[in-house]
Amino acid sequence: MSGWKTLEELYALYYDEIFRYLLQRTRKRELAQDLTQDTFLKAFNGLTSFKGKSSIKTWLYTIAHNTFINWYRRETKYSNYSLEETYSLEQKIYENPEHVIEKKAEQAEMMKAIQFLKEDFQAVLILRQYQELTYEEIAEVLGWKLSKVKTNLHRAKLELRKQLLKQEGDRNEM
């Protein structure tokens, strides 16, 4: 129980991180909030089953991932949501406005390219690049062997590169 003593502290410590992960997976703010609440509800109800074999962070990501997968499977139509819903132009610290706009455009292009990848590639890329989990944590969250994480991450990056080049080519044709 390092870093937290009460359920409120655990919630405060990991809410933003779990929410960002689910927002990147769903691309819809309200849905991500609902899934984050479900994740913590499941975690609090199952806290007695936490054996301590992994970190609490990894355990929460596993619950969040499974919550997302369950929602995804139930959803009959998976529609694409606008990128404006995913990325607001809020600034936490001062940055040059031109730099912020450029960075947001790059993020939007990257997320657009990621959504065209297969599900396993999306999951491993988001957990590694955006959530900054270790390979071992990703393996635990997804229930994969470490070699599968490394292989899928490598393949996902190759496919992402192809997708970004395709988007760039489409832009240049216009």
N, C-alpha and C positions, 0 to 999 in steps of 0.2 A: 504493500500500500504506500509506495513512495510518492510524495508530492501531494497527497490528498488524504483527508481523514474522514470526511463526510461525503455523502452522495452529492450534495450541492457543490462541494469543491471539485469532485470528479467531473460533474457536468460542466462547471465553469472552465475547468482546465482543458477539456477536449471538445466542447461544443463547436467552436469555430472551425476546428480542423476537420471534424466529421462532416459538418455542414458544407464546407468547401468541396470536399470529396464528392458528396452526393449532388451538389450543384453542378459540378463538372460532369457527372454521369448523366443527370437528368436534363440539364440545361433549362430548368424551370424553378424559379426561386421558391414559390409556395410548395411545390411538390418536394423539393429538397428539404424544406423546413419540416414538412410532415414526416418524411422518411427519417430525418434526424431525430425527431421526437420518438418515432417508433423504435429506432435503434436504442436510444437511451432507456426507453421503457422496457424493452427486452433485456437490456443489460442489467437494469436495476432488479428486474424480476428474476434474473438468472445469476445474480452475483454470487449466490452460494455455490453455484456450479463452477465458478472460476477457480481453477486449481493452482494458478501461479506458474504454470509451465512456460507461459509466454508473458510478455509485458501487458499491462492493462490496455495500453495504446493499441497494440496489435490485436488484442481480443476485441476491442471496440471496432476497429476497422473490419475485422472479420464479420461481426454482427452487421455493420453498415453495408458491407458488400453483399451479404446474404439477403438483407432487407431489400436492397436495390434489385438483386436478381429475382427475388420473389415478386416484386412489383412489376418488373419488366416482363416476366412470364405471364402474369395476369393481364397485362395490358394487351388488348387485341390490336389496337392501332398505335404504333409508335410514331408520333409525328415530330417533326423538327421544330424546335422553338427558336424564336428570333434571338440572335446573339445579344441584342440590347438588353434582354431580360437576364442574360447571364453575366454580363460585365457592365457595371455602372461606371460613370465617369467620376465617382467620388475619389478624392485624393486624401490620403492619410497624412502625407508630408508634402512639403512644397517641392514641385518639380517644374521644369520648364514646360509650359502648356503644349508646345509643339512636340516635345519629347513624349509627353503623356499620350497625346493623340496617336503618334506613330507607334508607340508601344501597344496601345489598345488595338490598333489595326492589325499588328502582327499577332497578338493574342487571338483576335477574332479569326484570322486566316488559319492559325494553327488549330483552333478548336473546330473550325469548319472542316479542315482536312482530317482531323481525328475521327469525326463522326462518320466518315466514309470507310473507316477500317473495320475489320471484323471485331466482334465483342471482346474476345480474349486480348487482342492487341490494344483496344481502347483501355481495358482494365489495367493492364500492366504498364502502359504508358502514363496514364493518369496517376497511378499509385507511385511510380518512380519519379517522373518529371515534375508533377505538380504537388504531390503530397510528400515527396522526398523520403519515402520509406526505403529501408535497406532491402537488398535482394532476399534476405532471410525473412524479413517481415512480410514482404510480398508473397513469398512462398507459403507462409503460414496463413495469410489472409485468404488467398485463392485456393489453398489446399493442394498446391502443386509441389513438385520436387524443385530444388534449387536450379538444376540444369534446365528444366522447362521454363522457369522464369527468365533465365539468361537467354535461352534460345528465342523465346517469344518476344522479349524486349528487343533483341537484335533484329529479328524479322519485322517487328512493328516499326522500328526506326527506318528500316529500308522501305517499307510500304509507305510510311509517312513522307519520306523524302520524295518518292515517286508521285504521291498525291499532291504535294506542294509544287513540284515541277509542273504537273498537269495543270494546276490552278494558275500558275504563272503563265504557262503557255496559252491558256484560255483567255487570260487578261490581255496578253500581248496581241491576240487575234482581233480584239475589239478595237 
